[in-house]
């Protein structure tokens, strides 16, 4: 009897502790079951800056802000099937909840937003160009996104011409080259500069270059590490800091509209607080942070040459590409006042930066 009395408190404590643990596990399990899982997809590898530098930390912030009523599941490199140009349809049709996509990959789908990718329109770099893109999409180009809830819009930092057989110091060096183009607008620009445009997604660039099918590529600095573009090119030509970049690839973080509207109030409030202009600038900062080390590494590599266009070369390229902008403004497709869109966009640009258009 003495032994039983001696150990009873300990046994009661253990029983009480076990009950508490069971209760807590039940609460955690119930919370996990109640959490809304957002399926997010994109077209780059998981090691790319978009996932490591933005999506993963953003998801962590979102889950914490929503008190774990939301959780993210990220599918990189088109793991849910399809090709990059189909990402907007995958969002609209509910195949995924959210996708990070390049608007220009889906030619004709976002006609007003094409103005952002016109030659020599936006500044190089991430934050400022992304702020401009967000303002434009929320204003003059908003009808492009009637089927979506737009979480963010941003720039890829601007086009850099990466080439293998020779350096590009000006328009004469472009003649005869076959260059990868990321978007329809980039294709028109490359053709206008005397080269031949070849459209393909980022994942195919290095292999196609290595086989000699193309001579180079138009791509942002951020694309270089995940695609190993520097292993198959030697020259990298960009615009100077006070010049507009030759073109940009505009990227958007799009959410299924019905999925957004069906979120619990707490989850939706958390999402709203971490998206929009705030998230657009966050993408822009991540791109700026990714651009600097890539450029510096190539500048310090004896086998690589980084070239900034001088004023004469810049003006020659800009003048040669004016026809691309004129043709786009003259198009009657979609019953859109394209000239008014360009004027509106330039007014937004002028609010943030003084560029030589």
N, C-alpha and C positions, 0 to 999 in steps of 0.2 A: 504493500500500500504506500509505503514511504517513497518508493521509486516512482510510482505513478504520480504522486503529488509533486515530486521534484521536477518531473519532465513535462507536466501538463502545460505550464506557461509557454515553454519553448514550442511545444506542438501547436498550441493555439496561435502563437505568433507566426509559425510557418504556414498554418492554415489561412490566417488572415492575409499574409503576404501573397499567398497563391491566389486568393480570391481577388486581391487588388490587381495583380498582374493579369489575371483573366479578364477583369473588367476593362483595364486599360487596353489590352489587346483587342477586345471587342470594340472599344471606341475607335481605335486606330483603324481596324478593319472596316467598320461602318463608314468612317471618314473616307477611306480609300475607295470604297464602293460608291460613295456619293460624289466623288470627284469627277469632273468632266474632263475627259481625255481629248486633247486637240491633236489631230494628226497633221503634221507639218512636213512638207516635202520640198526639195530643191534639186538642182541639176548638177551640182558640184560635189566632189568627194568630201567626206566628213572632216578631212584635215584642212579644208579651205577656210579662209578668214570669215566667211559668212556664217559658218556653223560655230567655229571655236570662238570667234571674236564678237558675234552678235547673238545668234540664235540660242546657244546654250546659256550664256549669262542672262539673256532676256527672259528665257523660260524660267530660270531660277528665280529671278525677280518677280515674275508674274505669279508663280506658285506661292511665293512668300506673301506677296501683296494680297492675293486672293485667299489667304489662310488655307492653302492646300485644297481649295474647292476646284482648282484647275490643275491639270498636269499635262505636260507636253510629251509627245512621242515624235521624234524627228527621223525622217527617212531620207537620207542623202542619195545623191547620184541616181535619181529616178528609180528607187528601189520598189516603188509601187507600180511600175510599168509606165508605158507611154514614152514619149519623146518631149524634149523641152518646150517645143511649140504648142503642145497640148495642155500645158499646165493651167492656163486660164480656164479651159473647158473642164478640167478635173476639179477645179475649185467650184465653178458654177454648178456642175452636176452633182456635187457632194461626194465625189470619189475621195477627196481629201478635204480637210477643213480649212487649211491655210497652205499657200504655196508662195515661195520666193521665186520670181520669174523675171526674165528680161522681156519687156514689152515688145521690143522689136523682133523677137523670135517668132511672134505670132503676127505676121505681116497683115496689115489692114484691120486688125481687131481693135486697135486703139488709135484711130486716125488723127484725132486732135493732138494727142500726146506725141505724135511724130515730130511736131515742131521742135520739141526739146532736143531731138537728135539731128536737126538740120546742121549743115557745115558751119563751123566757127560761130556757134551761137552761145555756148555756155563756157564758163571758166573751167580750167583744170582743177583737180582736187575734189575732195569729198563733201565737206560740210556746206560750203557756200552753194555749190551746184545743187546739192540735195535740198537745201532750203528753197532755192528757186523752183526746183521741180515740184516740191510739195505745194507751194503757193499756186503754181500753174495748174496742177491737177485739182486742187480745191476750188479753183476759180474757172478760168476759160475752158479747161479740158474736162470738167467734172462729168459731162455727159458720157464720156468714154467708159465710166465706171459705174453705171447705173445698176449693173447686175452684181456688184461686189461691195463688200465693206473693206475700204482701203485702210490698212494698218500703217503703211509707210510707203514712201517713194524716194528713191535716191539715185545718184549718179555713180558710175563705176570709176570716176576720177578722170575720165577723158581718154581718148584714143592715143596710143603710142604705136608707131610703125616699127615692128620688129622684123628685121630682114637678115637673110643669110648670105646671098652672093655678093652684095655690095651695100655700102652705107647710103642712106638717103639724106642728102643735105638740102635738097630742093626738088622742084617738080620734074626737072630733067632726069633725075635718078629714079623716078617712079616709072618711067616709060618702059613697057615691056615686062614688068614684074607681074607675077601672079600672087595676089595677096588674099589671105583669108579675110572675110568680112562677117562681122557678127550680126548685122541687121541689114534690112533693105536700104536704109538711108546710108549706111556705111558703104554698101555696094555701089550706090550711085556716086558717092564721093570718090571712091577709089577709081571708078571708071572715068570720072571727070578729070582726075589727075594724071591720066595716061596709063594706068596699070589695069590689070584685069582682076575683077573681084570673083572670089570663090567662096560661097557660103558654107559654113559648117559650124557645129557647136565646139566649145572649148576642148572637150575631151579628145577630139580628132586632130587637133592642130599639130602636135609634136610628131606623131606618126606620119602624117601627110607631108610635113616638112622634111622629115628624115628620108622619105622615099623620093623626094624631089618633085612631087606633084605640085607644090606651091613654093614660092620663094620667100614668103614671109607672112606676117599676120598683123591685122589691126586688132589690138587688144589692150585693155588697161593693165597697169603695172601689177595689180593684185592677182591677175590670172597667171602670172609667170611661175610662181612656186608650185601650185598644184598641178599645172600642166607640163612642168619641166621645159618651158619654152626657151629658157636660156641655154639649154643643152643642145639646141638645134639652130640657134641664131647667134649672131655676133654683134649686130648693130641695132640701136634702139633710138628712134627719133621722136622727140616730143616738142610741143610748143613752149615758148618762154613763159615766164610767170605772168607777164602783163598781156599775154595774147589769149584769145579764145582757143580752146582745144579743137582739133579738126572735127571731131564728132564725139558723142558720148553714147554709151549704152545705158538706157534708163531702166532701172530695176524696181519692181514693186512687190510688196508683201501684201497679198490679197487673201481675204477671208470670205468663205461662203456666207452670203448675207443672211440666210435663214438660220444658219448655225449660230451666228452672232446674236440674232434677235431672240433665240431660244435659250441663251445662257442665263443662269440665275443672276439676279440683280448684283450680288456681291462680286461674282466673277466678271460680269460685264463692266462694272465700275473699275475693277482692277485693270482690266484690259484697256479701257479707255485712258486711264491715267498713264499707261506705259506705251501708248501708241500715238499715231498722228505725227505732228511736228516733232515731238520729243524723240520718237523712234526714228524718224527720217534723219534727224541730226545725229543720232547714235550710229546709224549705219554710216553716215558720212564721216564721222570721227574714226570709226573702225577702218574705213578705206584709207583715210589719211595716215593712220597709224601703220597700215600694211604697206602703203606706197613707199614711205621713207626708207625703211631698211632694204627693200628690194632694189630701189634705185641706187642706194649707197653701195650695196654689195656689188652691183654690176659696174658702177663707176670705179671701184677699186680692183676689179678683175682685169688683168692685163689682156685677156682674150675677148673682152667685151668693150664696146664703145657706145657711150651715151651722148647723143647729139641734141642740142637745142636749136630750133630753127632760127636763123637770123631774120632781121626785119624784111629784107628783100625776098627771101624764100617764103616767108609767111604770107606776105602780100600777094605773091604770085599764086600760091596755092588757094588763098582766099578768093582771089579774082577768078581763077579757073573753076572754082566750085560754085560761083554765084548762080550759074544756070540751074543747078540742082534745087536751090531755094526758089528761084523764079518758077521753075516747072511745078514744084510742089504747090506754090501759092496759086498757080493758074489752074490747077486741077479742079474739076467740078464734082469729083467723086464724093458721095455722101452729103451733098448739099451743105457744105461747110464753108464759112467765110474764112479761108485760110490766111488771107492777107491780114485780116483783123486779129487772128490768133498770133501771127508773127509780131505784129505791133504790140499786142498785149504782153507777149513774152519778153520782148526787148525792154518794155517799161519795167517789168519785174526785175530783169537782169540789172538794169541801171540803178535800181534801188539798193542793190547789194555790192556792186562792183563796177569799176570803170574799165571796160574792155575796148580793144580796137576791133570793131566788127568789120 
